[in-house]
């Protein structure tokens, strides 16, 4: 699948217009419903391939991936299958029973991980994940996301020494949506 085909697929299946409140609390006239693209095998496969390629290029020292629950878990699994790197699931909070861990999966202190995320707005969820992996003694310098909404998330992460590598920027998807809605003008 080409970048243009993947971008068109994301817009076709996940781009919604209306009045939405985002996780950050901001209101938006559009929403990218990650579950609508993460649950489609053809899109998930293509995203896993691109995430794995981006990790190889941007964080070649990574020995595992990490995805915050719930949205990024499917993406981390797809990228893990493509790259051969094992992955961790970053819980929002320790569950209070069983092993009571915030990070699920096997790792060694000092391992370099690359975070995987679906859509980044302010970067809040990703920053929580950065804190959790660093608290566990892991190294985290880079994150790959499917879409950067270009609303401050990359800058927020940079202030914590994490570089964000988006597969797509919101502006690209909005332009694709605009073209799809009005193909002749």
C-alpha positions as a printed NumPy array, in Angstrom:
array([[  0.   ,   0.   ,   0.   ],
       [  1.453,   3.379,  -0.987],
       [  1.509,   6.356,   1.39 ],
       [ -1.262,   7.991,  -0.64 ],
       [ -3.403,   4.843,  -0.464],
       [ -2.826,   4.504,   3.281],
       [ -3.637,   8.186,   3.851],
       [ -6.812,   7.801,   1.798],
       [ -7.72 ,   4.658,   3.764],
       [ -7.284,   6.469,   7.085],
       [ -9.494,   9.303,   5.878],
       [-12.119,   6.978,   4.409],
       [-12.441,   4.798,   7.489],
       [-11.497,   7.004,  10.458],
       [-12.034,  10.68 ,   9.639],
       [-15.225,  12.084,  11.164],
       [-16.571,  15.635,  11.128],
       [-18.686,  17.142,  13.886],
       [-18.158,  18.56 ,  17.373],
       [-15.794,  16.409,  19.422],
       [-14.059,  16.699,  22.787],
       [-10.563,  15.23 ,  22.651],
       [ -8.686,  13.472,  25.476],
       [ -6.791,  16.738,  25.992],
       [-10.109,  18.466,  26.741],
       [ -9.892,  20.546,  23.568],
       [-12.828,  20.712,  21.179],
       [-12.349,  19.824,  17.539],
       [-14.438,  19.935,  14.372],
       [-12.892,  16.636,  13.262],
       [-11.941,  13.369,  14.894],
       [ -9.691,  10.523,  13.808],
       [-11.269,   7.402,  15.271],
       [ -8.266,   5.146,  15.855],
       [-10.439,   2.082,  16.386],
       [-11.843,   2.478,  12.899],
       [ -8.37 ,   2.128,  11.39 ],
       [ -6.765,  -0.206,  13.933],
       [ -9.482,  -2.831,  13.491],
       [ -9.147,  -3.045,   9.69 ],
       [ -6.532,  -5.704,   8.841],
       [ -5.356,  -4.065,   5.619],
       [ -4.73 ,  -0.735,   7.36 ],
       [ -3.257,  -2.307,  10.502],
       [ -0.853,  -4.4  ,   8.396],
       [  0.313,  -1.352,   6.419],
       [  0.66 ,   0.723,   9.605],
       [  2.641,  -2.055,  11.307],
       [  4.995,  -2.151,   8.327],
       [  5.511,   1.636,   8.349],
       [  5.935,   1.847,  12.117],
       [  8.541,  -0.946,  12.038],
       [ 10.425,   0.808,   9.21 ],
       [ 10.351,   4.12 ,  11.079],
       [ 11.656,   2.48 ,  14.269],
       [ 14.508,   0.838,  12.303],
       [ 15.405,   4.212,  10.784],
       [ 14.864,   6.557,  13.752],
       [ 15.66 ,   4.361,  16.783],
       [ 17.928,   1.543,  15.584],
       [ 19.041,   0.855,  19.191],
       [ 15.517,  -0.139,  20.25 ],
       [ 15.315,  -3.701,  21.518],
       [ 11.572,  -3.532,  22.111],
       [  8.493,  -1.44 ,  21.393],
       [  6.01 ,  -0.115,  23.943],
       [  2.381,   0.822,  23.361],
       [  0.071,   2.584,  25.824],
       [ -3.203,   0.776,  26.481],
       [ -5.655,   0.495,  24.841],
       [ -5.353,   2.246,  21.523],
       [ -1.698,   1.615,  20.736],
       [ -1.605,  -2.072,  21.667],
       [ -2.801,  -3.301,  18.26 ],
       [ -0.303,  -0.994,  16.531],
       [  2.573,  -2.163,  18.758],
       [  1.613,  -5.803,  18.082],
       [  1.494,  -5.216,  14.304],
       [  4.874,  -3.425,  14.379],
       [  6.291,  -6.195,  16.585],
       [  5.241,  -8.858,  14.083],
       [  6.805,  -6.85 ,  11.255],
       [ 10.047,  -5.904,  13.046],
       [ 10.632,  -8.964,  15.197],
       [ 11.009,  -6.681,  18.233],
       [  9.055,  -7.761,  21.319],
       [  6.676,  -5.208,  22.784],
       [  5.43 ,  -3.995,  26.127],
       [  1.962,  -2.814,  27.051],
       [  1.987,   0.336,  29.165],
       [ -0.981,   0.374,  31.516],
       [ -2.598,   3.643,  32.551],
       [ -2.161,   2.445,  36.138],
       [ -1.075,  -0.713,  37.926],
       [ -4.096,  -2.99 ,  38.176],
       [ -3.878,  -3.671,  41.929],
       [ -3.882,  -7.486,  41.665],
       [ -1.827, -10.27 ,  40.094],
       [  1.652,  -8.956,  39.349],
       [  0.412,  -5.377,  39.901],
       [  2.657,  -4.041,  37.127],
       [  2.372,  -0.897,  35.085],
       [  4.389,  -2.467,  32.241],
       [  3.275,  -5.821,  30.878],
       [  5.852,  -7.944,  29.092],
       [  9.455,  -8.94 ,  29.683],
       [ 12.303,  -6.418,  29.73 ],
       [ 15.669,  -5.724,  31.299],
       [ 16.629,  -2.497,  33.016],
       [ 18.463,  -0.257,  30.551],
       [ 16.643,  -1.615,  27.475],
       [ 16.023,   0.992,  24.789],
       [ 12.346,   1.137,  23.818],
       [ 10.524,   3.061,  21.143],
       [  6.994,   4.096,  22.024],
       [  4.183,   3.532,  19.55 ],
       [  1.036,   5.665,  19.618],
       [ -2.054,   6.151,  17.488],
       [ -3.03 ,   9.847,  17.464],
       [ -1.085,  12.557,  19.314],
       [ -2.713,  15.867,  20.228],
       [ -1.175,  17.426,  23.344],
       [  1.061,  14.426,  24.02 ],
       [ -0.395,  13.816,  27.495],
       [ -1.   ,  10.072,  27.181],
       [  2.383,   9.537,  25.574],
       [  4.13 ,  11.544,  28.303],
       [  2.479,   9.332,  30.924],
       [  3.842,   6.297,  29.06 ],
       [  7.317,   7.876,  28.86 ],
       [  7.217,   8.356,  32.625],
       [  6.192,   4.742,  33.207],
       [  8.916,   3.22 ,  31.019],
       [ 11.6  ,   5.493,  32.437],
       [ 10.46 ,   4.761,  35.984],
       [ 10.968,   1.061,  35.179],
       [ 14.581,   1.806,  34.209],
       [ 14.122,   1.762,  30.433],
       [ 15.583,   4.23 ,  27.946],
       [ 13.057,   6.127,  25.814],
       [ 14.166,   8.786,  23.328],
       [ 11.751,   8.314,  20.432],
       [  8.086,   7.705,  19.712],
       [  6.305,   6.849,  16.473],
       [  2.665,   7.808,  15.986],
       [  0.218,   7.26 ,  13.159],
       [ -1.069,  10.86 ,  13.207],
       [  0.271,  14.028,  14.803],
       [ -2.654,  16.434,  15.129],
       [ -0.051,  19.234,  15.207],
       [ -1.46 ,  20.711,  18.406],
       [  1.636,  20.791,  20.616],
       [  2.293,  17.119,  21.303],
       [  5.663,  17.009,  19.535],
       [  6.862,  20.072,  21.476],
       [  5.629,  18.655,  24.795],
       [  7.515,  15.426,  24.142],
       [ 10.639,  17.316,  23.057],
       [ 10.664,  19.092,  26.434],
       [ 11.063,  15.597,  27.924],
       [ 13.824,  14.593,  25.472],
       [ 11.548,  12.429,  23.298],
       [ 11.395,  12.938,  19.539],
       [  8.047,  12.282,  17.841],
       [  8.078,  10.669,  14.4  ],
       [  4.582,  10.816,  12.843],
       [  3.668,   8.679,   9.86 ],
       [  1.173,  11.407,   8.915],
       [  0.366,  14.924,  10.045],
       [ -3.202,  16.109,  10.512],
       [ -2.756,  18.709,   7.781],
       [ -2.073,  15.954,   5.251],
       [ -5.188,  14.038,   6.264],
       [ -7.333,  17.168,   6.26 ],
       [ -6.129,  17.968,   2.741],
       [ -6.914,  14.402,   1.653],
       [-10.394,  14.666,   3.22 ],
       [-11.009,  18.006,   1.498],
       [ -9.953,  16.571,  -1.88 ],
       [-12.097,  13.452,  -1.345],
       [-15.133,  15.619,  -0.5  ],
       [-14.621,  17.879,  -3.509],
       [-12.626,  15.941,  -6.16 ],
       [-13.263,  18.497,  -8.944],
       [-12.521,  21.725,  -7.288]])
